[in-house]
Amino acid sequence: MEEIRMSLEAIRAQMKKTRPEMAELLQVSPDRYNRLANSETRMLATELMRLHHISGIPYECIEIPG
């Protein structure tokens, strides 16, 4: 059975947050958030942990950009 993975943008949409709001929640700059959302850079472990914490999405269900 294939697991469904959610992208950063799908999680943001589910949480009904703007990109600047998500950047603040993840404690990253808006520019860094945009690069993460566009898969232009790798997500750090600390960012993944914060995303899991604020969204409640299990780690294995988060699509890691980069």
Secondary structure, DSSP 4 states (H G I P E B T S, - for coil): -PPP-B-HHHHHHHHT--HHHHHHHHT--HHHHHHHHTTSSPPPHHHHHHHHHHH---GGGB----
